[in-house]
């Protein structure tokens, strides 16, 4: 039996935290930490036996805001996935937030069903993008060349790595990619690691950003949500 998904909620809206906690628990998830700012969150993090799988994070909080939490998590606990859910969500911020290392960036007005889907997608695939966000990224990223990760010659990426990258962008899991390409899941993960090293990005979401920016992936192929 799979271990229940463990979440932390960091938000200064007590009512929202209570509603999200009830919602996640009703879908067989564990909410191991509820905190109203980054200081409370990291204090609680020291006193739990295991790290949460995913942190549901607000941006605007007093004492320690979401961007500070994000930076510390990425430096000290890179294995923890982060879903930023913010009332300050805007299309113009999508590229910035994803390059900052979040696994999903969502508006607070998101429907419960889509939020649940996003949490499961992050857990299985490391990221959650909508087709609209991919299209926004395609338009945004070339406008900020100074923020690019290292560029590799496309002949440095093997044909198999291109196939894996394409399927990653289409939001398939490593298991699904292996089945489609008739290779093992471990081999898929090896190709993913090579792609991370060659492109200089930090996570799977970064690979998608790289592929979109370099026109290696057609957003029209993305599964619509």
C-alpha positions in Angstrom: 0.0 0.0 0.0 1.4 3.4 -1.0 2.3 5.8 1.8 -0.2 8.7 2.1 1.0 11.9 0.6 2.3 14.3 3.2 1.7 18.1 2.9 2.6 21.3 4.7 0.5 24.4 4.3 2.1 27.8 4.8 -0.3 30.7 4.6 -1.4 33.5 6.9 -5.1 33.1 6.1 -6.2 30.9 9.0 -9.6 30.1 7.4 -8.0 29.0 4.1 -5.5 26.8 6.0 -8.4 25.2 7.9 -10.4 24.6 4.7 -7.4 23.2 2.8 -6.5 20.9 5.8 -10.0 19.5 5.9 -10.0 19.1 2.1 -6.7 17.3 1.8 -7.4 15.0 4.7 -10.7 14.1 3.1 -8.7 12.8 0.1 -6.4 10.6 2.3 -3.5 13.0 2.6 -1.6 13.9 5.7 -1.2 17.6 6.6 1.9 17.5 8.8 2.5 21.2 9.2 0.2 24.3 9.2 2.1 27.6 9.6 1.2 31.2 9.1 4.7 32.3 8.0 8.1 31.0 7.2 9.5 31.2 10.7 6.7 29.1 12.1 7.1 26.6 9.2 10.9 26.1 9.7 10.4 25.8 13.4 7.8 23.1 12.9 10.0 21.4 10.3 12.7 20.8 13.0 10.2 18.8 15.1 8.7 16.3 12.7 10.1 12.9 11.8 10.0 13.2 8.1 9.8 16.0 5.5 6.5 16.8 3.8 6.3 15.6 0.2 4.8 18.9 -1.0 4.6 22.4 0.6 1.6 24.5 -0.3 2.9 28.0 -0.1 1.5 31.5 0.0 3.7 34.4 -1.2 2.7 37.4 0.9 3.2 36.8 4.7 4.7 38.8 7.5 8.0 38.0 9.2 9.2 35.5 6.5 7.4 35.6 3.1 7.0 32.9 0.5 10.0 33.9 -1.6 12.3 33.5 1.4 10.7 30.1 2.3 11.2 29.1 -1.3 14.9 30.0 -1.4 15.6 28.3 1.9 13.8 25.1 0.9 15.6 24.9 -2.5 18.9 25.3 -0.8 18.4 23.1 2.2 15.7 20.7 1.3 15.7 20.4 -2.6 13.8 17.1 -2.5 10.7 18.9 -1.1 8.3 20.0 -3.9 6.6 23.4 -3.8 3.2 24.5 -5.0 2.8 28.2 -4.7 -0.9 29.2 -4.5 -1.2 33.0 -4.5 -3.8 35.8 -4.8 -1.0 37.7 -6.6 -1.0 35.1 -9.4 -0.5 36.7 -12.9 0.6 35.5 -16.3 3.5 37.9 -16.1 4.9 36.1 -13.1 4.7 32.5 -14.4 8.2 32.4 -15.9 9.8 34.1 -12.9 8.2 31.7 -10.4 9.0 28.6 -12.4 12.6 29.6 -12.8 12.7 30.3 -9.1 12.2 26.5 -8.6 8.5 26.0 -7.8 6.8 22.9 -9.1 3.5 24.6 -9.7 2.2 28.2 -9.6 -1.5 28.5 -9.2 -4.1 31.2 -8.4 -6.0 31.1 -5.1 -9.2 30.9 -7.1 -8.3 27.5 -8.4 -11.2 25.0 -8.3 -10.8 22.2 -5.7 -10.7 19.5 -8.3 -7.9 21.2 -10.2 -6.0 21.7 -7.0 -6.3 18.1 -6.2 -5.2 17.1 -9.7 -2.2 19.5 -9.4 -1.1 18.0 -6.1 -1.1 14.5 -7.5 0.6 15.6 -10.7 3.4 17.3 -8.7 3.8 14.2 -6.7 4.0 11.9 -9.7 5.7 14.1 -12.3 7.5 16.8 -10.3 5.6 19.6 -11.9 2.1 20.8 -13.0 1.7 23.2 -16.0 -1.5 24.0 -17.8 -1.5 24.4 -21.6 -2.1 28.1 -21.1 1.0 28.5 -18.9 3.1 26.7 -21.5 1.9 29.2 -24.1 2.6 32.1 -21.8 6.1 30.7 -21.1 6.8 30.4 -24.9 6.1 34.2 -25.2 7.8 35.3 -22.1 11.1 33.5 -21.9 12.9 34.8 -25.0 12.4 38.3 -23.6 14.9 37.7 -20.7 18.0 36.1 -22.2 20.2 37.1 -19.3 18.3 34.6 -17.1 19.0 31.7 -19.4 20.7 28.6 -18.1 23.6 27.3 -20.1 22.9 26.6 -23.7 24.0 23.3 -25.1 24.4 22.5 -28.8 21.5 20.4 -29.8 23.9 17.7 -31.2 25.0 17.2 -27.6 21.6 15.9 -26.8 21.0 12.4 -28.0 18.0 11.2 -30.1 16.8 9.2 -27.1 17.2 12.2 -24.8 15.1 14.3 -27.1 12.4 11.6 -27.1 12.5 11.6 -23.2 12.4 15.4 -23.1 9.4 15.5 -25.4 7.5 13.0 -23.3 8.5 14.9 -20.1 7.0 18.0 -21.6 3.8 16.1 -22.3 3.7 15.4 -18.6 4.3 11.7 -18.6 5.8 9.9 -15.6 9.1 8.0 -15.9 7.1 4.8 -15.8 4.9 5.9 -18.7 7.9 7.1 -20.7 9.6 3.8 -20.2 6.5 1.9 -21.4 6.3 4.2 -24.5 9.9 3.9 -25.4 10.3 0.2 -24.3 13.1 1.0 -21.8 13.2 0.7 -18.1 12.2 3.4 -15.6 15.7 3.5 -14.3 17.0 4.2 -17.9 14.5 7.0 -18.2 15.7 8.5 -15.0 19.2 8.3 -16.3 18.3 10.2 -19.4 16.5 12.8 -17.3 19.7 13.2 -15.1 21.8 13.6 -18.3 19.4 16.3 -19.5 19.6 18.2 -16.2 23.4 18.1 -16.4 23.6 19.2 -20.0 21.1 22.0 -19.8 22.1 23.2 -16.3 18.6 23.4 -15.0 17.6 22.3 -11.5 14.5 20.1 -11.9 12.0 18.7 -14.3 10.0 21.9 -14.5 13.3 23.6 -15.6 13.6 21.0 -18.4 10.1 22.0 -19.7 11.1 25.7 -19.5 14.3 25.0 -21.4 12.5 23.0 -24.1 9.8 25.7 -24.6 12.4 28.5 -24.7 14.6 26.6 -27.2 11.6 25.6 -29.4 12.3 22.0 -28.7 8.7 21.3 -27.8 5.4 22.3 -29.4 3.0 23.4 -26.7 0.0 22.3 -28.9 1.0 18.7 -28.0 0.5 19.3 -24.3 -2.5 17.6 -22.7 -5.2 20.1 -22.0 -6.4 20.7 -18.5 
